Amino acid sequence: MRSNFMVPAQTCIRFLPPPPSTTNAAQPAAAAVFFPAPGSSPSEDRNSQLPEDIRRTIVSKLPVKDGGATVVLSSSWRSIWSSIPLVLDDAQLRPAGVDGHIEDLSRDVVWDKVTAILRSHPAPFRSVRLTSSPTSSLRAWLRIMAAKGVKELVVLNCEWPTAMMVLSVELLRAARPGHRRAVHFPNLEELVLCHAFVPETDIGDFLTGCPVLKMLAFIEGCRVPPYIDVLCPRLKCLLLWQFKPLKLTVDAPRVERVILWRTNQFFIPPRTRILIRRAPNLRILGYLHPKLHVLESRNMVIKVRHTS
């Protein structure tokens, strides 16, 4: 039963764009490949003699666990990894031979590695994908990522359906002496939540804390949460993938695309009400089905014309 729920979610993740390159440094030319000079010692550290931009490019192309390991090569490599914007995919940290659904022991291994990387890496976080990590770790991790300026965040609840991941404002609150405040994501531009959701009472505060959010995706869910109010000044793309709320309200002056994809698996009454309050730049709205959706704009209800 568990695998039947998780296969669609993993499929969705595979269709997302790949993580970005972590550096803008120029790519090394073919002539930059070094070979040992005649008479040189095989143990001679010629890699450390490479120009810094080439070493940065090398480290940026490595899986995160290998990139972090370069700090032990020599003092000249120690600062390279920490100076590159972090691209973290926790699937790369699974024990060898583990794929798909990971057991609790493997999940603990991933937790330890992710925690160490998030805490130790001082540079901005370019992209973070959490698809193999326990939900219990999310609170502390979100605070770290917010403080270090994460730009792209993908969260897949790998414990579904035995545990639901709820990103409530209470979860996102940072406790400080004398007061409590919601965690702010000042640089977050893309957010994907799979088998995870923000309660309807909190989604407004949550989006307010993401002032530059451009892409928001909810994947896998029926009536959770039942009402979604997307009030987001810089949002350009909203995606609901196999995700069916009772009502979706869009108030986003820069939004260009609102996509409801594969919601036809939820032929469950009542239909989803889609209310477009403010979207002057909307170019694409799909894929709507008269048995699944009711489209409203201000005081108008848009209906399908039936022809004889």
Sequence and secondary structure as in RCSB ss.txt:
>XXXX:A:sequence
MRSNFMVPAQTCIRFLPPPPSTTNAAQPAAAAVFFPAPGSSPSEDRNSQLPEDIRRTIVSKLPVKDGGATVVLSS
SWRSIWSSIPLVLDDAQLRPAGVDGHIEDLSRDVVWDKVTAILRSHPAPFRSVRLTSSPTSSLRAWLRIMAAKGV
KELVVLNCEWPTAMMVLSVELLRAARPGHRRAVHFPNLEELVLCHAFVPETDIGDFLTGCPVLKMLAFIEGCRVP
PYIDVLCPRLKCLLLWQFKPLKLTVDAPRVERVILWRTNQFFIPPRTRILIRRAPNLRILGYLHPKLHVLESRNM
VIKVRHTS
>XXXX:A:secstr
 HHHHHHHHHHHHHTS     S       GGG     TT  TT   GGGS HHHHHHHHHHS HHHHHHGGGT H
HHHHHHHHS EEEEGGGGS TT  SS  HHHHHHHHHHHHHHHHH  S EEEEEESSS GGGHHHHHHHHHHTT 
 EEEEE TTTTTS EE  HHHHEEEETTEEEE   TT  EEEEESEE  TTTHHHHHHT TT  EEEEEEEESSS
SEEEEE TT  EEEEEEEE SEEEEE TT  EEEEESGGG   SS EEEEEEE TT  EEE   TTTEEEEETTE
EE      
